[in-house]
Structure formats: C-alpha cells, structure tokens
Amino acid sequence: MSSTTPTPEGAVGATAHVVGVRFRPTSRIHYYDPAGFDLKPGQWVIVETAKGVECGRVVIAPRQVEAAELGGEPLKPVKRVATEDDLRQMLDFKTREKAALRRCAERVESHGLPMKLVEAEYTFDGARLTFYFAAEERVDFRALVRDLAAQFHTRIELRQIGARDHAKLLGGVGRCGKTLCCSSWLTEFNVVSIKMAKEQGLPLNANKISGLCGRLLCCLAYENDDYIAAKAEMPDYNEIVSTPSGPGRVVGINVPRESVEVMLQSGAVITVPVREIEGYQRQPDPPARPGSGGCGKPNCRHGQHGARPTTPDRSELN
C-alpha cells in the first residue's frame, strides 16, 4: 500500500500517511506506513528496523504529514498489530537482559578489554542481542563477539556509545533536582556550546556548567534564544547611558532581572532597571492569539507556560 497521496513526484504539497512509533520511552520517533491498520496511541505494533523485526509502541496516531519531512526515503509498512503472544515473548526476553549483561561482563574481563558495559537489549523475538558499552578509545571486540555468539546462540552486536548516551541509558538526577532531561523526555541531543554559557553570563567553570555525563548541560540551549533576543533590547557593555542618577557607563547586564549595572561619573556603581534608561523603554508584549495556547511573546515556542524545562537556578551556578 502506498503511503503517499497520488501527487506528482516532487510536487509542492505532497503528503504521506504515517504513524509514529517509539521503541524506548525517550527514544526518537520513527515513522511507518500504517498499511491500513486502525492504530491508536498506546498500541504495540510489529515493524521492521535496521536491527531486524522489532516491537514498538504507537505514540502518534496515523495522520498526514508533508512528504518533505520524511527525507525522501520510502516508508516501511507496519507488519501487524502485536498479539498477546508477541508481548509475552518480548517480556520474556526483557527479563533475560540483566543476566546477559552479567555474563557479558565476565567475558569482557576474561578478554581484558578496556570497556564499560552499560546495557543489554534483546529484540522482541530474541533474534539479536545488543550490548551497549562506553570506552575511551576504539575497542577491538571481534573475539568477544564470537565468544558471546557461542554462549547466547543468537546474533550479537556490540555498540559503543558516547558520554551523553551513557547518561541517557543509566538515568539519574541533575543539579536542578529533577530527573535528567535525556532520560525523561529529551529524544535527541542538540548542539550545546560554551558560547551559550557566555551569552547567559554563567561562570565558565566546567564543574558548574557540566552535567553528570561530563558534557555541557543540555539546558544551556533552552533559553539561549531568549537571552539573545532580550539582550538585543538592552544596552551593551561600556555603552554610555542616561539614568535617573545621571549619565554612566554600563559595566554589567542582568537579563533575568531586566536591569544593568552602571558606573556613574563619580565612580559609584548602581543597578538600574532597563525601563528607566532613556531610549530603552521596553515595548509591551502583544496579547496571546485566541486558541494558540501560548503566551503571545515573539520568542515563545513552547505552548503553555510551564511546558518548557528551564535551566538550573542561576544561584546554583554562580
């Protein structure tokens, strides 16, 4: 069954009928052709993946999307809705994963390989067993794979993962006191740079702006665009401004408080709200559009207030 409407190839407005399937609670969503099945969120389906046949959970009901969003690759069809036997079989193999991980750890030690095992994962039918591991450098594990294949009598795959993926699989609590974003809701890792920390005036101390994975905090990216937009409406460092106490030079900027520190001609440093500086009266925010579910601010991209995770309290990082 074709997943795309009968529109000429490459035509503007071509759409495809897709269903979103996820294989892990916080993994990325994969799109498949519903193949005529009446699917609803929460149902389990059998699909073909790069690892082989897998059982995934429907998280997005069948709907039409722009064909351009699919990257031009043909959609694989849903094979069937998972039966109780399929789910029972999947659960059976899931219960074997911890024991498999222990046995693999013993073989890793006997081979003397510099790798840290993180997780074992069976496909739903046990046709493939994947071991995820972390290591500082590339590891030659060919002998280990042959050893494990002889023990488990199934196809073995060893996959080296980075520090962020390691933290995502293990989980934990961040410095904000909440479950790690990567293990609770974040599906993909976005680029995070030290420039974002500078933009937000955070201390360039690796211990204070790094997560459990040892990499820069993912949450540095959440408010970065808002900081850039807010600073565009504020005076720059060293700019001469007029304040109620007289002219002075900007020596500090506080975006959350919408204020700046100004050094007066007398040498005194005062804190002045931006709204009190001549030429920097902030324009009122436009009202929210009816039914938009947002706050109406130009930079609001997250729907209702509270839906967006925030960075840790600045006092914790200073």
C-alpha positions in Angstrom: 0.0 0.0 0.0 1.4 3.4 -0.9 1.8 5.9 1.9 1.9 8.9 -0.3 -1.1 10.6 -1.9 -1.2 10.4 -5.7 0.7 13.7 -6.3 3.4 14.1 -8.9 6.9 13.3 -7.5 8.5 16.4 -6.0 5.2 18.4 -6.3 4.6 21.1 -3.7 2.1 19.9 -1.1 2.7 16.2 -1.4 1.7 14.4 1.8 2.2 11.0 3.3 0.0 9.0 5.7 2.2 7.9 8.6 2.1 6.5 12.1 4.7 7.4 14.8 6.4 4.5 16.6 8.8 4.6 19.5 10.9 1.7 20.8 12.1 3.3 24.1 10.3 5.7 26.4 12.6 8.6 25.4 13.9 7.5 22.0 13.3 9.3 18.8 10.0 8.7 16.9 10.2 6.6 13.8 7.5 6.9 11.1 5.9 4.0 9.3 3.2 3.4 6.8 0.1 2.4 8.8 -0.7 -0.1 6.0 -4.4 0.2 6.5 -4.4 -0.7 10.2 -6.6 1.3 12.6 -3.9 2.3 15.1 -4.2 4.3 18.3 -1.6 5.7 20.6 -0.5 3.1 23.2 -0.9 0.1 20.9 2.1 -2.2 20.2 3.0 -3.0 16.6 5.5 -5.2 14.8 7.7 -3.3 12.4 11.0 -3.8 10.5 14.0 -1.8 11.7 17.7 -1.7 10.9 18.2 -4.2 13.7 15.5 -6.6 12.3 11.9 -7.1 13.2 11.0 -5.2 16.4 8.0 -4.4 18.6 7.3 -0.7 19.1 4.6 1.4 20.7 2.4 3.8 18.7 2.9 7.3 20.1 1.4 9.3 17.1 -1.8 8.1 15.6 -2.0 7.8 11.8 -2.0 11.2 10.1 -1.0 13.2 7.1 2.4 14.9 7.1 4.4 16.8 4.4 6.4 14.2 2.4 9.4 16.5 2.6 9.6 15.9 6.3 10.3 12.3 5.7 13.6 12.9 4.0 12.6 11.4 0.7 13.0 7.8 1.9 10.1 5.3 1.4 8.2 4.3 4.5 8.3 0.8 5.7 4.8 -0.6 6.4 3.6 -1.8 9.8 3.7 -5.6 9.6 0.9 -6.2 12.1 -0.6 -5.3 15.4 1.3 -7.1 18.2 -0.5 -10.0 19.7 -0.5 -11.1 23.4 2.0 -13.8 22.4 4.3 -11.2 20.9 4.1 -9.1 24.0 4.7 -12.1 26.3 7.7 -13.1 24.2 9.1 -9.6 24.4 8.7 -9.5 28.2 10.4 -12.9 28.5 13.5 -11.7 26.6 13.5 -8.4 28.6 13.7 -10.4 31.8 16.9 -12.1 30.5 18.8 -8.9 29.8 20.3 -8.4 33.2 21.6 -11.9 33.3 23.0 -11.5 29.8 24.8 -8.3 30.9 26.4 -10.1 33.8 27.6 -12.9 31.6 29.0 -10.5 29.0 30.8 -8.6 31.8 32.6 -11.8 32.8 33.7 -12.4 29.2 34.9 -8.8 28.8 37.0 -9.3 31.9 38.4 -12.6 30.7 39.3 -10.9 27.3 40.9 -8.0 29.2 39.1 -5.4 27.1 39.0 -1.7 28.3 35.3 -1.2 28.0 32.4 -0.5 30.5 29.2 -2.3 29.8 26.1 -0.2 30.1 23.1 -2.2 28.9 22.0 -5.3 27.1 19.0 -5.3 24.8 17.2 -8.2 23.1 14.9 -7.7 20.1 11.4 -8.7 20.8 11.9 -12.2 19.3 15.4 -12.7 20.6 16.9 -12.8 17.1 19.5 -10.2 18.1 21.2 -9.3 21.4 22.9 -5.8 21.5 25.4 -4.8 24.2 26.0 -1.1 24.7 29.3 -0.1 26.2 31.4 3.0 26.9 35.1 3.2 26.3 37.8 6.0 26.0 39.0 4.6 22.6 38.0 2.2 19.9 38.0 -1.4 21.1 38.7 -4.5 19.0 36.0 -6.8 20.2 35.8 -9.3 17.4 37.0 -12.2 19.5 34.5 -11.2 22.2 31.6 -11.2 19.7 32.5 -14.8 18.6 32.7 -15.8 22.2 29.3 -14.3 23.0 27.6 -15.8 19.9 28.7 -19.2 21.1 27.2 -18.6 24.5 23.9 -17.0 23.6 23.3 -18.7 20.3 21.9 -15.6 18.7 23.2 -12.7 16.6 25.4 -10.4 18.7 26.0 -6.7 18.3 28.3 -4.5 20.4 27.7 -0.8 20.1 30.0 1.9 21.6 28.1 4.9 22.9 29.2 8.4 23.9 29.0 10.0 27.3 25.6 11.6 26.8 24.1 8.3 25.6 25.6 6.6 28.6 23.9 9.0 30.9 20.6 8.7 29.0 20.6 4.9 29.5 21.6 5.0 33.1 19.4 7.9 34.2 19.9 10.0 37.3 19.1 13.3 38.9 20.6 16.6 37.7 21.8 19.6 39.7 18.3 21.1 39.4 16.9 18.2 41.5 14.9 16.7 38.7 15.3 13.5 36.6 17.8 14.0 33.8 16.2 15.5 30.7 17.9 13.0 28.5 16.5 10.0 30.3 13.0 11.5 31.0 11.9 13.4 27.9 14.7 14.5 25.6 14.7 12.5 22.4 17.7 14.0 20.6 20.8 15.7 21.7 21.1 19.3 20.3 24.4 21.2 19.9 25.4 22.9 23.1 28.4 25.3 23.1 30.4 27.3 25.6 29.2 30.4 23.7 25.8 29.8 25.2 27.2 29.9 28.7 28.9 33.2 27.9 25.7 34.6 26.4 23.9 33.9 29.6 26.6 35.2 31.8 27.3 31.9 33.5 30.7 31.1 35.1 33.0 29.3 32.7 33.7 26.6 35.2 33.4 23.1 33.8 32.2 21.7 37.1 29.3 24.1 37.3 28.0 24.0 33.7 28.5 20.3 33.0 26.0 17.5 33.6 26.5 14.0 35.0 27.8 13.0 31.6 30.7 15.4 31.9 29.5 17.4 28.9 27.9 20.9 28.8 24.4 21.0 30.3 21.8 20.4 27.7 19.6 23.0 29.4 22.0 25.8 28.3 20.3 25.7 25.0 16.7 26.0 26.3 16.8 29.8 27.0 19.7 30.8 24.8 17.5 32.3 22.0 15.5 34.2 24.7 18.7 35.7 26.1 19.9 36.8 22.7 16.6 38.5 22.0 16.4 40.1 25.4 20.0 41.4 25.2 19.2 43.0 21.8 16.8 45.3 23.6 19.3 46.2 26.4 22.4 48.4 26.4 25.7 46.9 25.6 28.7 46.7 27.9 30.6 50.0 28.0 27.7 51.9 26.4 27.1 55.4 27.8 23.5 55.7 29.0 21.4 58.2 30.8 19.9 57.1 34.1 17.8 59.0 36.7 21.0 59.5 38.7 22.9 60.9 35.7 25.0 59.5 32.8 27.2 56.5 33.2 28.8 53.5 31.6 27.3 50.0 31.5 29.5 47.6 33.4 27.1 44.7 34.0 23.9 43.2 32.5 21.3 41.1 34.3 18.9 39.6 31.7 16.5 37.8 34.2 16.0 41.0 36.2 16.0 43.2 33.1 18.5 45.5 34.7 22.0 46.8 34.2 24.8 47.9 36.4 26.0 51.4 35.6 29.1 53.2 36.7 28.5 56.9 37.3 31.0 59.7 36.7 31.5 59.7 40.5 32.7 56.1 40.4 29.7 54.7 42.1 28.0 51.6 40.6 24.2 51.5 40.7 21.7 48.9 39.4 19.1 50.4 37.1 16.1 48.7 35.5 16.3 48.9 31.7 12.9 50.6 31.6 14.3 53.6 33.5 17.1 54.1 30.9 16.4 56.7 28.3 15.8 55.1 24.9 15.3 51.6 26.2 11.7 51.6 27.3 10.5 48.0 26.5 7.5 47.6 24.3 4.6 45.8 25.9 4.2 42.1 24.9 1.4 41.5 22.4 -1.6 39.6 23.7 -1.8 35.9 23.1 -3.7 34.8 20.0 -7.0 33.0 20.8 -6.6 29.3 20.8 -2.8 29.5 20.3 -2.1 28.0 23.7 1.0 30.2 24.0 1.8 33.4 25.9 1.9 35.6 22.8 5.5 36.6 23.2 7.6 36.7 20.0 10.0 34.1 21.3 7.6 31.7 22.9 7.8 28.4 21.1 6.7 26.1 23.8 2.9 26.5 24.1 1.6 26.9 27.5 3.7 28.3 30.3 5.4 25.7 32.3 5.7 23.3 29.4 9.3 24.2 28.8 12.1 22.9 31.1 14.3 25.7 32.4 17.9 26.0 33.3 19.1 25.5 36.9 18.7 28.4 39.2 21.5 30.9 38.4 22.4 31.0 42.1 23.4 27.3 41.9 25.8 28.0 39.0 27.5 31.1 40.4 
